[in-house]
């Protein structure tokens, strides 16, 4: 297994802190905005958007927690984290474009940077090549999110669930330290978050 270089460790740490700070600030500020609306209380923002804020704050905590593991030779179970987090952030940015989405762009880019640097330290692939794959995957995932969301029917749930199951199956068949295996985590995160948001919004659709 390749060793993580000092430069890669530094980039991963910086990206993790940027992602964590952005997530915490967005979760905190938008929570305060929601409860400051006249007639609004903590109970009135449950389950949404409160669950979203908790989820975003949890990603911030996990980003910092993951750093020692992602910068060590044995990344173990933490290896999929930045890829999955990037997928989750992609769903938030796209579906929340008119609210919190744009404010989470720094977190999305930071998680993507973390993912690429971690993968580069675990394989022979150049980081620049991985960014190209990730940018193409970003475009495709955005199309998937917008396409499934626009169905606005039980088909949305069926398509996303089928996609997640197929991605999980494909993931088990792909070799370790493969960019394709990591990209399945990215798509799983994005599809799972889209599915969660759709299910939570069902009463409001």
Secondary structure, 3 states (H helix, E strand, C coil): CCCCCHHHHHHHHHHHHHHHHHHHHHHHHHHHHHHHCCCCCCHHHCCCCHHHHHHHHHHHHHHHHHHHHHCCCCCHHHCCHHHHHHHHHHHHHHHCCCCCHHHHHHHHHHHHHHHHHHHHCCCCCCHHHHHHHHHHHHHHHHHHHHHHHHHCCHHHHHHHHHHHHHHHHHHHHCCCCCHHHHHHHHHHHHHHHHHHHHHHHHHHC
